[in-house]
Amino acid sequence: MLRIIFFVIFLLQSSTIISYAYKVLDVDFIESMSDNDAVAKQILEYNIENLKIFQKQYKAKKPSKMPYVDRPLIPKVMHHIWFGEDIPPLYLHYLDECKKLYPDWEFKFWNEKDIDNLGIRYRDAYDKIKSYAGKSDIARYEILYRFGGVYKDLDVKCFRPIDDLNHKYTFFAAIEPVGKPIKAPWKFILNNGIIGSSPGNPILRDTLTIINNELDHNLQEFEKNISMNIHQLAIKSSMLPLTEGFLNQSSIHDKNIALPSTYFLSLLNFTFKPVRSLRKWRQKLSEISYDPMKPQFHFLRPESLMFHNYRIEDKREIPYCDFDYGNHMNTVKINLVLKGLEIHKRKMLKVFQRLYTQTIPAKGRLNLNRNSKTPQTIHFVIFNKSERVKLEKNLPTWEILNRNFAIKVWDEEKLKKSFSDINFNIDSLDLDCLRFYFGLRILEKFGGTYANYLAKPHQPIFELNNRFNFYAGLMPIVNRTDPVILSQKLIGAKKGHPIISNTLKKVNYKNLDSVKKIGEIFTLEAYHDIHLTGTNIILPAIYFEPKAPNYTENTLDYIKRLYSKESKAFSTYTQFTVVE
């Protein structure tokens, strides 16, 4: 009996043991801050004094050098502040993911009434500050100073356990990365969307004192400076003091650390380059501009623990581009190719384009649903051990990016059990066509997302499953003989969607020619039925098929690209890439 009791206790604690066992990794400080980009590295050097301070402290106190203390130095309490009514669906999704990752943590929510009852030390400053963002900043510092724990904005997505940090440090926060458009020389700034602190930490005491002492001056400046907006006031009044407090109170001998960007900001997914016409761009950093083909901070890194999704005001995880741009019609050759397609091909593209343009959310209006339209399940189909090995290389990334999703791997045995009407011999059939056929059968019966076992994810797919009853992406069209056909790499659909059902009605798995044509049949059914059953979308090629090995550019495109400093079409991953 005792053995059974101990076994049950072990099972209940197993998830906790896993989180304790995860060790936070070390990184190269400069590479983490710059995403290894040459221009970003030069910008870092512009603030060489702060660079040396933060780099020296990280080198002295990086995770591998800090002793693990059995009793956490930072309490395992996750604090959140929310001023308002209902929490948006994306934030609830992030919260659910986080709770799954931290089953032994306490989650504490603070609203305006809770903060009023808290008795904030600098109540006058709290009342004077002109935005909820500023009030939230003051409240989070006060809460952490009194109680300790980890403060996390609700727009933070959890990837891996941070318990290791709680047992090694008395304070941690992330340094903002370089590369964003800026109007002044870039400075090392701590992001205050994720902060871990022990109770009574002098960094937070100093931060609150600075806010209180300088607020009246900042408010006067705001009234006199016509170009200063409320967001800039909040940054200056309540965000920047955290960095100042850290610099005042931290040294190489304590247990406070400023972590470089990729720990908490690895998916910011922004792009930049120095404007070509500038000779002395170091002196004109305000004119750094975007290069839409070269994203920085685009990939989930081995050290990535969380992601603060603060960059875009509507919090969309997947950026949207113009349909023509997404198919590289901005290149001379591809533009001519698409214009020269047969009429029925151009008609298909036009239908998909109109739907895409009508469906993508306008800036600032990402309206997510309380319940996802497409089930949150990702299906993979494999037929042998070799395919399983290849799938398992990318499976951890699928799970980390989509922690609320169920992952189902279908092998030959499971397929025969669930689809008893099919008697097949894989040795006599084209495996890729058969795989796609079963992928569609699975979507018809269960709904969810079918992903090719070789697909490598770049972005979470929650937004796609939440908003759409059906989604797929185009294959690149780089020659006039190329068909208009949908990618088989990633497809989402609700259970029994007519595009899926009507495709399967026209495919006989026993007829090899029929199975080989399944991609063409699927695309035609999408064209005919795309306006049925609610919100559907066909995404441009760069989302699911960012590369086209058979594309060769012409001389005019080559010259144009040399001048614009953009990448060759369909040759690289972009900020829009969801899966490769």
N, C-alpha and C positions, 0 to 999 in steps of 0.2 A: 504493500500500500504506500509506504514511504517513497519507494522508487517512482511510483506513478505521480505522486505529488511533486517530487523534485523535477520530474520530466515536464509536467505542465508548467511549473514555474520557469523552467528553462525556455520553453516555447514562448511564453509571454514576454520574456526578456530578450529573445533572440534579436529582434529589430534594434533594441537598445545596444546590444553587444556589437552589432554591425556598425552602428553610428560611432561608437567609441573606437572601433578598430580602424576607422578611416583616418589616414594621416594626411594632413594638408601638405602639399608639395612646395618645394622651393622653386624659384624662377630666376631667370636672368633679369635684373631690374630694368635695364635699358630696353631690352626686347619687349618686356611686358608693358612698359609705359608707351612704347612707340609702335607696337605691333610689327617691329623690325622694319619700319619704313624709313628710308633715308631722310626725307624731308622732316618727318616727325622727330628724328634724332637731332637734327640741327635746331629745331625749335626748342627741344629740351635744353640744349646748351645755351640758349639765349638767357635762361635763368640759372646760370651755372652755380650760384650760391645755394639756392634752394635744392637744386639737383644734388649737390654734394651732401647736404644735410640729410635728405631723405634716403639717398642711396647708402650713405654710411650707416645710418640707423638700421636699414633693412639688412644690410650685409652682416651687421653684428647680432641682429635679433631675428633672422629668418627662421621659419618653423623648425628646421632640422637642428638648430642650435639651442632651442629653448627646451628646458626640462618639462616633462609632463607631470603635472601635480594631480594626485588622485581626487582631491576635492576641487571642483571647478572654481577658478578665481573670478569668473564672470557667471552669475546665476543663469541657469537654463530656463529663462523666461523670455518669450518673444513678445515685445510690446508693439502695439499698433495704435495709431491715432486716426480717427475718422470724424470730420465735421460734416454733417449732412444727413441725408435720409438713407435710401437704399444703397448698398455697396454694389458697384457695377459688376456684371458677370465675369469679366476678365479678372478682376481682383479676387472674386470668390474662387475662381479656377486656380489662381496662384496660391491662394490660402489653402485650398484642399490639397494641392501638391505638397505644400510645405508641411502640413500636418502629417501626411503620410511619411515624410522623410524624418520628422522629429516626433515620434509617438510618445516619448517620455518627457517632452517639454511642456511647460505651461504657456498658454496663449492668452495674452491680456489685451483687451480693447479699452481705449480711452475715448470718451466723447466729451463734448463741451461741458456737460454737467459734472462729469467725473473730474475734469481739470479744475473747474470752479471749486469743487469740494477739496481739491488737493491742497489749496493754500499755497500758491506759487510764491516763492521768495520775492521775485521781482515782478509783482503783480502790476505795478504801474507801467512797466515796459511792455508787458503782455497786453494790457489794455490799449496802449498808445499805438502799437504796431498796426499797420494799415491793411494787412492781408492775412488770410487763413494760413498761408504758407509760413509767414513769419511767426504767427502764434503757435503753429505746430512745431516750428524749430525750437522756440523757447520751452515749450512743454516737454518735448522729447529730451532735451538736455536736463531739465529739472527731474523728470521721472528716472532717468538713468543715474543721475547723481544721488538721488535718494535711495533707490531700490536696486540699482544695477540690472544687468540683463542685456539683451540685444534688441535695439530698436530697428524695425524694418518698415519702410514705406509699403503700402499695399500694392504698389506697382513693381514689386520685387518678386522675381521668379526664382525658386529654389532648385538647385542642381544636385549638390552633394552635401554631406553633413559638415557642419562647422564646429562640432563638439571639440575637436582638437585645439581650436583657437581658444575656447573657453577655459581649457585646462592649462594653457601656456601663457596667456596674456591677460593683462588687466585693462587693456584698451586696444581696440582695432577699428580701423575705418579704411576706406579705399581712396586712393589718389585719382582725381579725374584725369582721363587720358588727354593727350594733345591731339590736334587735328581738326577740331571744330572751327567753324568760322569765328574769328575773333576781332575785336575792335581795339585791343591793347595788347602789349607784350604778354604772352601767356605766363601764368604763374602756377606754381604747384598748389592745388586747392584740394582739400579733403571733401569728398562727397559725403553728405550727411544723411543719405537715404538708407544706409546700413551702418549702424554704430554698435559696437559691443563695448561694455564698460563695467568695471567693478563699482560697487557703491562708494560714494565719496571720492571719486577720482579727481585729482587736482586739475586735470585738463578741462573737465566740464565746469568745475568751480570757476576757473579762469575765463572760460568761454562766456558764462552767464554774466560775469562781472564786466567783461568787455562790451557785451551787448547793452547792458544797463548804462554804462558810462558814456557810450558813443551814440545812443539812439537819438537823443534830441538833436545833435549835430547832423546826423543822417537825415532826419525828418526835415530839418531846415534846408538842407541841400536839395532834397526832393522837391520842395515847394519852389525853390529858385531855379532849378535846372529843368527847363521845359522838355528836354529830350530824355530825361530819366523816367522810366516806367515803373509800375508797381512791382514787377518781377525783379528788376534790377535793385530796387530798394530792399527787397527781401534778401537778395543775395548778399548785398553789402552789410545789411543790418544784422542778419541772424545766421547766414551760412558761413561767410568768411571768418567770423570770429572763432569758429571751431578750429580752423587751420592755425590761426594766431595762438589760440590756447594750447594747441599741440606743440607748436614750436617753442612756446614759452616754458612748457612743463616737461617735455620729453627729452630723454638723453639715451646714449648707447648703453647705459647701465640699468635701465628700468625694464618693465615688461609692457610698455606701450609701443604699438607699431602702426605705421602707415603702410598699407599693402599696395603694391603697384596694381595697375588697372585691370589686368586680366583675371584677377581673383573674383571681382564683383561686376565688371563692366565689359565682358568679352564679346557681347553680341550687340554693341551699339550700332554697328553696321553703317558707319558714315564713310564718306569719301572726300578726298581733298588733293590738291596739288598747287604749287606756286604758279601764279599767272605767268604765262610765257613771256609777256612783254616787259616784265619787271627784271631789271638787272640786279638791283640791291634789295631783294625781297626780304632779307633779314630785317632791314629798317622799315619795311612796309608790310608787316605781318597782317594788318587789317585787310589786305587784299588777297589773302589766301582764298582760293575758290574751289568748288567741288569738281571732281572728275567722276562722272557717273559710271565709269567702267571699272574703277579700282577701289573696291571697298576695303576699309580697315576695320578691325575688330568685328569680323564676320563669322568666325568659327568658334565653336565650343572648344575650350582648351582643357588639357588634363588637370590644370590647377583651378579651373572655374568652379566656384562654390555657389554663387548666386548671380543674378543679373538684374540690375536696376534699370528698368525700362522707362527712363525719364526723357529720352531724346525727342520723341515725337509727341505732340500734345494730345493726340487721340489714342496713343498707346498701341497702335497697330503693330503686330509682330512681323507681319509680312508687308513690305512696302509695295505700292502699286505704281506701275509706269504706263505710259501711253502704249496702246496696242501696237502701233507701227514700230515704235522704238523697241518694244519687247520682242519683235521679230526681226530686228536690225534693218528695218527699211530706211534708216538714216544713211546706210551705205549705198553708194551709187549702184553697185552690181545687184544687190538683193532687191533694191527698189525696182530696177528694170526687170528682174526675174519675175517678181510678183505682179507687176503690171502686164507682163507678157504671158501670164498663165491663161489657160483655156477658161472660157466664160464660166463653166460650172464650178471650177476651182475657185475663181475669184468670188463667185456668189457665196460659196461656203465660207470663205474667209470673211466676207462682208457681214454675214449673219452672225458669225462668232464675234466679230469686232463690235457690232452694235450692242449685242448682249453684254459683252465685257464692259463697254463704256457706260452702259446704263446701270450695271450691277456694282462696280467697284465703288467703295465709299468715298464721298467727297471729303476733302481735308477737314479734320476736326469732327467727323461724324461717323465714327466706327460704332454702329449700334449692334451690339451682340445680343444674343437671345439668352434667356434664363436657362433654357435647355437646348442642347445641340441638335441640329436638324439631322446630321449624320452621326450614327453611333460612334462613340470614342473607343474604337477597336482597330488595331492595325493587323492585317493578315499577311502572312508570307507563305509561299508555296515552294517546297523543296522536294527533290526526288532521290537524293543520295547523300552520303556522308560528306563528300567533297563540297556540295552546295551548302550543307549545314555549317561547315567550317568557315566558308566565306561569309555566310550570313552572320555568324557569331562575332565577326570582326566589327561590324557596324551596329549590332543589336544594343550594346550598352548606350550608344549615343541616341538611338531611337528612344530608349527607355528614359534617359535623363531629360531629353527635350520634351518628352510627352508622358510625364509621370502619371497623369490621371488616366491614361489610355491602357486598355488591356492589350497585351501582345499575344497573338496566336500564330504558332508555326504549324502549318499543315504539311505532313509527310504523306507518303503513299498509303500507309495504313489508316491514318485518320480520314483521308479523302474517301477511301472505299467504305468506311463505316458510315460517314455522313451522307454520302451520295451512292447509295446501294443500287440505284438504277443504272450506274455506269460500270461496265466491266471492261477494263482497259489493260493493255500491256505497254508499259512505257518504252520498251525496247523497239516497238514498231511505230512510234509516233515522234513527231518533232516536239522536243521537250518544251521549248519556249512557247510554242503555240498552245500546247496542252496546258502549260502552266497558266497562261493568260485565260484560257477557257475555264479552268477551275477557279481562277481569281474572280471571274464574273459570276460563276455559279455561287461562290461564297457570298459575294456582295448581294446577289439576288435573294439568297436565303436568310442571311443574317444582317446585311448592311455593314457599313464601316469603311475602312480604307484598305485597298489592296496596294501593297508595295512590292516591287521586284526585289528578290533576295539580295541582289547586288547593289541596290540603291543606298546611297550614303546621304543622310539628312544634314541640312545646313540650318534650318529654322524649324520651330515648333509648328505643328499643323492644326492646333486647336482652333484657330480663327477660321480655317477652311471648313472644318467639320461643324463648327457652330453656326456658320452663316449659310451654308449651301446644302441643298438636297443632293446635288451632284456636282462634281468638279473633275476636270481633267485638263491636260495641257497639250499644246500643239508640238509636233516634231518640227525641226528647222526645215525651211524651204530655201535651198541655196542654188538650185538649178531648175530650169523650166520643166524638166522631166520628173521632178520630185512630186509625189502625191501630196495632197492635203490629208494628213493622217494624224491621229492622236497618239501621244506617247503611252506606252504600256508600263511606264515606270511607277506612276502614282495616280490612283483613281479613287475617288470617294463617292459613295452613293448611299442613300437610305435604302432600307429593305424594300425589295420589289419595285425599284425604280424602273419606269417604262423603257428608258434607254437600254438598261441592262437586260430586262426581260425580252424586249423585242430583238435584241442582238442574238440572244440564246435561241430564240425560236427559229432563227435562220441558219444556225450552225448545228451540224450533226457531227459529234465527236468521232464517229466511226468512219466518216468521210474525210480522208486526209486533206483533199483539196479544200474542203469546207473549213477545216481547222486553220489551214494556212491563210485563208482569207478573212479570218476573224477580226483582224485589225481594221481592214477596209470596211467590213460590215458594221463594226462598232462605231466607226467615224461617221458613216452615213446615217446610222440610227440617231447618233447625237445631233447631227445636222437637222434631221426631220423632227425630232422630239425634244429639242433643247428648251423650248418654251413651255413644256408641260411640267406639272407638279411643282410649282413654286420656284424658288430661287436656284438656278443652275448657272454654271460659269465654265467657259473654256479660256484658260490662261495662255498668254503668249509663250513662245518656245523657251525663252531664257529662264522661265521659272523651274521647269522640270528637265529641260534638255539644254543646258548652258553651253555645250560644246558640240561642234559639227566637224569631225575630222576631215570630211571630204570637201570642205569649203576652201576655195582659193580666191583671194581677192584680186581685183584688177589694179592697174597702175594708178588710176585716179584715186581709188580708195586708199591705196598705200601712201600716196603723197598727202592726201587729206588727213590721214591718221598720224603721219609724222608731225604735221603742224599742230593738230589738236591734242597730241599726246594721249590719245585714247587707244585702247587695245583693239586688236583685230577682232572682227565680228565672230561670235561663236568660238572663241579661243580661250576664254577665261571665265571664272566665276564672278558674278556681279552681286551687287547688294540685293538683287531680286531673286537670287538662286534659293530655292526651297530644298531641292534634292538634286544630287548628281548621279 
